[in-house]
Amino acid sequence: ENTIVDLCIGMHGTRSVQKLVEVVSLRPLGHRQLLARFLSNNVATLSHEINGNHVLVKVLQHWSYKDKDFIY
């Protein structure tokens, strides 16, 4: 069973999650909060993986300061 971390660190999964980050940035807050909840417990792991780090960078680029607070 794949987890969000597995998707983020995989070469193809990371692109899908990055696109999801972009799409939910234009949707209601609940969408971002749900994705943030999945990512928040794994920020340290993602930051040490090249593909996972790309996901976090995409969040930093596209989400508001308040929405990306879980990274800090």
VMD Tcl script that draws the C-alpha trace (Angstrom):
set ca {
  {0.00 0.00 0.00}
  {1.46 3.34 -1.06}
  {1.50 6.23 1.34}
  {1.73 9.90 0.52}
  {5.45 9.72 1.37}
  {5.97 6.89 -1.13}
  {4.25 8.96 -3.79}
  {6.26 12.08 -2.97}
  {9.65 10.37 -3.10}
  {8.94 8.36 -6.26}
  {10.01 9.83 -9.59}
  {6.52 9.76 -11.11}
  {4.55 10.20 -7.91}
  {6.34 13.41 -7.02}
  {5.13 15.04 -10.22}
  {1.55 14.03 -9.46}
  {1.71 15.36 -5.91}
  {3.33 18.60 -7.11}
  {0.47 19.07 -9.56}
  {-1.98 18.34 -6.74}
  {-0.30 21.05 -4.64}
  {-0.82 23.54 -7.48}
  {-4.45 22.54 -8.04}
  {-5.47 22.70 -4.39}
  {-3.90 26.15 -4.10}
  {-6.85 27.35 -6.21}
  {-9.48 25.37 -4.27}
  {-11.23 25.97 -0.93}
  {-9.10 25.88 2.20}
  {-10.30 22.42 3.22}
  {-8.48 20.87 0.28}
  {-5.15 22.38 1.32}
  {-5.73 21.45 4.95}
  {-6.32 17.82 4.03}
  {-3.16 17.60 1.95}
  {-1.20 19.49 4.61}
  {-2.36 16.96 7.22}
  {-0.92 14.12 5.13}
  {2.35 15.93 4.53}
  {2.86 17.48 7.97}
  {3.91 14.29 9.77}
  {6.57 13.66 7.13}
  {8.21 17.04 6.51}
  {11.61 15.89 7.84}
  {11.57 12.73 5.71}
  {10.48 14.60 2.60}
  {13.09 17.31 3.08}
  {15.88 14.70 2.96}
  {14.67 13.08 -0.27}
  {15.27 14.90 -3.57}
  {11.80 14.22 -4.97}
  {10.08 14.80 -1.62}
  {11.91 18.09 -1.31}
  {10.45 19.17 -4.66}
  {6.96 18.67 -3.21}
  {7.77 20.88 -0.21}
  {9.25 23.56 -2.47}
  {6.07 23.52 -4.56}
  {4.03 24.08 -1.37}
  {6.30 26.98 -0.43}
  {5.89 28.51 -3.89}
  {2.14 28.19 -4.29}
  {0.44 28.27 -0.89}
  {-0.19 31.26 1.34}
  {1.97 31.82 4.42}
  {-0.77 30.56 6.72}
  {-1.37 27.38 4.71}
  {2.29 26.36 4.61}
  {2.93 26.96 8.31}
  {3.12 23.20 8.91}
  {6.48 23.13 7.11}
  {8.08 25.59 9.50}
}
mol new
graphics top color blue
foreach p $ca { graphics top sphere $p radius 0.5 }
foreach p [lrange $ca 0 end-1] q [lrange $ca 1 end] { graphics top cylinder $p $q radius 0.2 }
display resetview
